[in-house]
Amino acid sequence: MPPRLARVSIALSNEEGSPLWNACQYPVHYDHGPEAVDVRTRTTPSSMRCVLNPQGRGHPIGRTGWDGGIRAIESLGEMSDKAVELYKERAVEWAEANKRDSFVYTMGSGASYGEMYSLAICFFMEMQWINSNCIHSGEYFHGPFEVTDYDIPFVITLGNGCTRHLDERALAFARKYSKRLFVIDENDFDLSAVDESLREYFAPIVEAAVVRYMIDALAHDRGHDLSTRRYMWQMEY
């Protein structure tokens, strides 16, 4: 029988001493807001290195993968800068073209789905008050593709991992019937500093920098600061 793995609880909190912080075995602090650390200086917290360091047998990524991942983190800033530079002109054009829209759909899969989910519910809905919904590329043909039309805007990411074929199939259909697509292809990113086996997981972090540049441009053109809220932080809920 395989060795029984110990249960470990890890929590990320921007408030040390919070209920979540006190409830887990390994709390990890992160900055939030204007004081947040830029991606160019991001490092893995020492507590995370301690918990996730694969000393035991049978770890899924192995020692080599872990060491490669740590090295790649140190290159995140440079990789992100290159990706933003590659997409910044298109992002500015997209913001200008979409600043009056009242809704935008997002779509992705695999490790990149979370970035598209965050774009929909946090950036569009929370920070810009734009109606949105994140569609998993694998679910697109289970019904959501019926809303596709020439004037319906989508932000679609093409991942670089094992679910990319789902993204490509969805994009191929969307391109036939919508003229308002903003596509982020993770194969465009320079991930040469990352071990090939890990690129699927680092690409969404780099993509986040592109998304943020795009949203900053949109907020500027809409005259709607990303920190503006009607309910959040304004009242008890």
C-alpha positions in Angstrom: 0.0 0.0 0.0 1.2 3.5 -0.7 2.3 5.6 2.3 -0.5 7.5 3.9 -0.1 11.2 3.3 -0.5 13.7 6.2 -3.2 16.2 5.8 -1.9 19.8 5.5 -3.9 23.0 5.5 -2.5 26.1 3.8 -4.2 29.4 3.7 -3.4 32.7 2.0 -4.5 35.8 3.9 -3.7 39.5 3.7 -4.5 39.9 7.4 -2.3 38.1 9.9 -4.2 36.9 12.9 -7.5 36.6 11.0 -9.8 33.7 11.7 -8.6 32.0 8.5 -5.0 32.7 9.5 -5.5 31.1 12.9 -7.4 28.1 11.6 -4.8 26.6 9.3 -1.5 25.0 9.9 0.6 27.1 7.4 -0.7 30.6 6.9 0.9 32.6 4.1 0.7 36.4 4.0 0.1 38.4 0.8 -0.1 42.1 0.2 -3.3 43.6 -1.1 -4.0 47.0 -2.5 -1.6 49.8 -3.3 1.1 48.3 -1.1 1.0 45.0 -3.0 4.4 43.7 -4.1 5.0 44.0 -7.9 5.3 40.8 -9.9 8.9 41.9 -10.7 9.9 41.3 -7.0 7.6 38.4 -6.3 9.2 35.4 -4.5 7.8 32.3 -2.9 7.1 32.9 0.8 9.4 30.9 3.1 6.4 29.2 4.6 5.2 27.9 1.2 8.7 26.7 0.4 8.7 24.7 3.7 5.3 23.2 3.2 5.5 22.4 -0.5 9.1 21.4 -0.8 8.9 17.8 -2.1 11.2 15.9 0.3 9.0 12.8 0.5 8.8 10.0 -2.0 6.2 10.0 -4.8 5.7 13.8 -5.0 3.8 14.6 -8.2 6.3 17.1 -9.6 9.4 15.6 -8.1 12.6 17.4 -6.9 13.6 18.5 -10.4 10.3 20.1 -11.1 10.2 21.9 -7.8 13.7 23.3 -8.2 12.8 24.4 -11.8 9.6 26.1 -10.5 11.5 28.1 -7.9 14.0 29.3 -10.5 11.2 30.3 -12.9 9.5 32.4 -10.2 12.6 34.7 -10.2 11.9 35.3 -14.0 8.2 36.1 -13.6 8.8 39.9 -13.8 10.8 39.7 -17.1 8.3 37.2 -18.6 5.4 39.4 -17.6 7.0 42.6 -19.0 7.5 40.9 -22.4 4.0 39.6 -22.5 2.5 43.1 -21.7 4.7 44.7 -24.4 3.5 42.2 -26.9 -0.2 42.8 -26.1 -0.3 46.4 -25.0 -1.2 48.0 -28.4 -4.0 45.5 -28.9 -5.2 46.0 -25.3 -5.4 49.8 -25.7 -7.4 49.3 -28.9 -9.7 46.8 -27.3 -10.4 49.2 -24.4 -11.3 52.1 -26.8 -13.6 49.8 -28.7 -15.3 48.3 -25.7 -15.6 51.2 -23.3 -19.3 51.6 -23.8 -20.2 47.9 -23.5 -22.6 46.8 -20.8 -21.5 43.1 -20.9 -18.5 41.0 -21.9 -18.1 37.2 -21.8 -14.9 35.5 -20.9 -13.8 32.0 -21.9 -10.9 29.6 -21.1 -10.1 26.2 -19.6 -7.5 24.3 -17.7 -5.0 26.2 -15.6 -6.1 29.4 -17.4 -9.8 29.1 -16.5 -9.2 30.8 -13.1 -7.8 33.9 -14.8 -10.8 34.2 -17.0 -13.1 33.6 -14.0 -11.3 36.4 -12.1 -11.6 38.7 -15.1 -15.3 38.2 -15.3 -16.4 38.4 -11.6 -13.7 40.7 -10.2 -12.5 43.0 -12.9 -15.6 43.3 -15.1 -18.4 42.9 -12.6 -16.9 44.2 -9.3 -14.5 46.8 -10.5 -16.2 48.1 -13.7 -19.8 47.2 -13.1 -20.0 45.4 -16.4 -22.2 42.4 -16.7 -20.1 39.3 -17.4 -20.0 35.5 -17.2 -17.1 33.1 -17.5 -17.7 30.2 -19.8 -15.5 27.1 -19.6 -14.4 26.2 -23.2 -15.5 22.6 -22.6 -19.0 23.8 -21.7 -19.4 26.3 -24.6 -21.1 23.8 -26.9 -23.4 22.6 -24.1 -25.5 25.7 -24.5 -23.6 29.0 -24.1 -22.6 29.2 -27.8 -26.2 30.1 -28.6 -25.5 33.7 -27.4 -22.7 34.1 -29.9 -23.4 36.8 -32.5 -21.5 39.4 -34.6 -21.8 42.1 -31.9 -21.3 40.0 -28.8 -17.8 40.7 -27.2 -15.7 37.8 -25.8 -12.3 37.7 -24.1 -10.9 34.2 -24.9 -7.6 32.7 -23.7 -5.9 29.9 -25.5 -4.0 27.9 -22.9 -0.7 26.1 -23.6 -1.6 22.9 -21.7 -3.6 19.7 -22.1 -6.9 21.5 -22.6 -5.8 23.8 -25.4 -7.8 21.8 -27.9 -11.0 22.8 -26.1 -10.0 26.5 -26.4 -9.1 26.1 -30.1 -12.4 24.5 -30.9 -14.4 27.2 -29.1 -12.4 30.0 -30.7 -12.8 28.5 -34.2 -16.6 28.6 -33.8 -16.7 32.1 -32.1 -14.6 33.5 -34.9 -17.2 32.5 -37.5 -20.0 34.4 -35.8 -18.5 37.2 -33.6 -16.5 40.1 -34.8 -15.6 41.2 -31.3 -13.1 38.8 -29.9 -10.0 39.6 -27.8 -7.8 36.6 -27.9 -4.8 36.0 -25.5 -2.7 33.1 -26.7 -0.3 31.7 -24.1 1.9 30.3 -26.8 2.8 33.9 -27.6 4.5 34.3 -24.2 8.3 33.8 -23.8 8.4 31.0 -21.2 11.8 29.8 -22.1 12.9 30.3 -18.5 10.3 27.7 -17.3 10.7 24.0 -17.6 8.5 22.7 -20.3 6.5 20.5 -17.9 5.6 23.5 -15.8 4.7 26.1 -18.5 1.1 25.2 -18.3 1.0 26.5 -14.7 3.2 29.6 -15.1 1.5 30.9 -18.2 -1.7 32.1 -16.4 0.5 34.1 -14.0 2.1 35.8 -16.9 -1.3 36.2 -18.6 -2.5 38.0 -15.4 -0.2 40.9 -16.2 -1.7 41.2 -19.7 -5.2 41.1 -18.3 -4.3 43.8 -15.7 -2.9 46.1 -18.4 -6.0 45.6 -20.5 -8.3 46.4 -17.5 -6.3 49.4 -16.5 -6.8 50.7 -20.1 -10.5 50.0 -20.0 -10.9 51.7 -16.6 -9.1 54.8 -17.9 -11.3 55.0 -21.0 -14.5 54.5 -19.0 -13.4 57.0 -16.4 -14.2 54.4 -13.8 -11.4 53.8 -11.3 -10.8 50.2 -10.3 -11.1 51.0 -6.6 -14.7 52.5 -6.9 -17.4 50.4 -5.2 -21.1 50.9 -4.4 -21.4 48.2 -1.7 -18.1 46.5 -1.0 -16.3 48.2 1.9 -19.2 50.7 2.1 -21.5 48.9 4.4 -22.0 45.7 6.4 -23.1 42.7 4.4 
